[in-house]
Amino acid sequence: MRKSILLLLALSVSCVTLTACEHHRTFGEKVRDTVDPPKGPVERAGRSVDRSLGN
């Protein structure tokens, strides 16, 4: 029980830190989104996570 609570707490903290970052898209990111838009919500979320992590 304690492990599941700690896991849930760690997951919620990591999600909050990712959403707290406000990232302004660069020119290259805007061009990529225009030329090759994300196909669906999963790819859109993946690009968002990649950009917030700086990859």
C-alpha positions as CSV (number, residue, x, y, z in Angstrom):
1,M,0.0,0.0,0.0
2,R,2.8,2.4,0.9
3,K,4.7,1.7,-2.3
4,S,1.6,2.4,-4.4
5,I,1.0,5.7,-2.6
6,L,4.7,6.7,-3.1
7,L,4.5,5.7,-6.7
8,L,1.4,7.8,-7.3
9,L,3.0,10.8,-5.5
10,A,6.1,10.5,-7.6
11,L,4.1,10.3,-10.8
12,S,2.0,13.3,-9.9
13,V,5.1,15.4,-9.0
14,S,6.8,14.5,-12.3
15,C,3.7,15.4,-14.3
16,V,3.3,18.7,-12.5
17,T,6.9,19.7,-13.2
18,L,6.4,18.9,-16.9
19,T,3.2,21.0,-17.2
20,A,4.6,23.8,-15.2
21,C,7.2,24.6,-17.8
22,E,6.1,27.2,-20.3
23,H,7.9,26.6,-23.5
24,H,7.8,29.1,-26.4
25,R,8.1,27.3,-29.7
26,T,11.1,28.1,-31.8
27,F,10.9,29.0,-35.5
28,G,12.0,25.5,-36.5
29,E,9.4,23.9,-34.3
30,K,6.7,26.1,-35.8
31,V,7.8,25.1,-39.3
32,R,7.9,21.4,-38.4
33,D,4.4,21.6,-37.0
34,T,3.2,23.3,-40.1
35,V,4.9,21.1,-42.7
36,D,4.5,17.8,-40.7
37,P,1.7,18.3,-38.2
38,P,1.3,15.7,-35.4
39,K,-1.0,12.9,-36.3
40,G,-3.2,12.4,-33.3
41,P,-3.1,13.2,-29.6
42,V,-0.4,10.7,-28.8
43,E,2.1,12.2,-31.2
44,R,1.2,15.7,-30.1
45,A,1.8,14.8,-26.5
46,G,5.1,13.1,-27.4
47,R,6.4,16.2,-29.1
48,S,5.3,18.3,-26.2
49,V,7.2,16.1,-23.7
50,D,10.3,16.1,-26.0
51,R,10.3,19.9,-26.2
52,S,9.8,20.3,-22.5
53,L,12.7,18.0,-21.7
54,G,14.9,19.8,-24.3
55,N,15.5,16.9,-26.6
